[in-house]
């Protein structure tokens, strides 16, 4: 039967190593106190606005796919005196999902006269 070799005793007591391990775990969990700042930051945003001529937002009473919204707009506008209108296409990831609005461009039949709201 073979005997196991005894490992040499550590120079440091086990309690000291345990304290070092706890300290290193605490430092890693909380990060460097110099870089973990909770001071408030100030963000400045600049923007401009303008009125876009002949563009209107049409809100629906529910969320519908693009083809359904287009059919509703055709039914509402084709019976009017407007012959030149179009839906502004949206090219973003959300455009694949149902929506409750569309943006349309209207070429009004008389200057400065809008459509009646029902």
N, C-alpha and C positions, 0 to 999 in steps of 0.2 A: 504494500500500500504506500502510495506517494504522499508526502506531506506538502502542503502548500507553503510557498515562501511567504514570509511575513513582509508586508509592505512597510517601508520606513515611515515612522511617525512624522507628521507634518510639523514644520517649524511653528506655524501659527495655530492657535487653539481653534477648535471648531466654532466656538461662539463668535470669534472675530470674523471668520469667513462668512458666517451666517449674516452678520451685520453688514458686511460689504455687499453681499448679494441683495439684501433688502434695500440698501442705499442705491445701488445701480438700477434696480427695478423701479424705484420711485423717481429717479432722474429721467429714465426713459419714458415713464408714463406721463410726466408733466412737461417734458421738454426743457429746453434751455430757458431760464427765466428772462433772459435778455431779449430773446426773439419772440416770446409768447406775450405780445403786448395786447392789452385790452383797452388801450386808449382809443377814443373815438376818432374816426376818420372823416374828412370832409371831401365830398365829391361834388364837383361843379359840372353842370350840364348846360350846354348851349343849344338852342333850337330856334327855328323860325316857323311861322305859320303863314299860310296864304289860302285864299278862297279859290277853289278849283271850279272853273266855269262849267256848268252843265253836267256836273257829276253829282249823283244823288245816292244816298244809302237807303236801300229798301230793307226794312225789317220784317221778318215773317213771325208768325205766332208759334212756331215750333222749329225743330231742326230737321232739315230736308237735304237730300242729295242734290247735286248741281243740276241734274236733268229735271228733277221735280220743280226746283225753284225757277228754272228757265221756262217750264210749261206754265207756271203761275203767272210769270211776267208776260209771256206771250198772250195769255188769255186776258190779262188786264190792259195791255198796251195796244194790241192789234185792233181792238175795237175803238181806239181813240183816234184823234186826228194826227197822232205822231206816226210818222212812217220811218224815221231814221233814229234808231236807238240800238244800243248794244250793251251787253254785260261785260264789265271789266273782268278779264280772266285773272285768276290768282294762281301763282306758281310758287307754292310753298308746301311743306309736308302736311299741313293741316287741311289743305284743299281736297284731300282724298276722303275726308270725313264729312258727315252732315253739318250744315251750318244754318244759322237763323238770320243771315243777311246776305245781300248782294250789293255791289256798287254798279250802277248803270250810268251810261252817258246818254243824255237826251239832246237831240237837236230840236229845239222848240220851234213850233210853227209860227209864232209871232214873237217879236222881240219883247222882252220884259213881261211876258205873260206865262205864268206857270200852269200846271195842271191842277184841276180841282181835286181836293182830298175827300175821299168818301169815308 
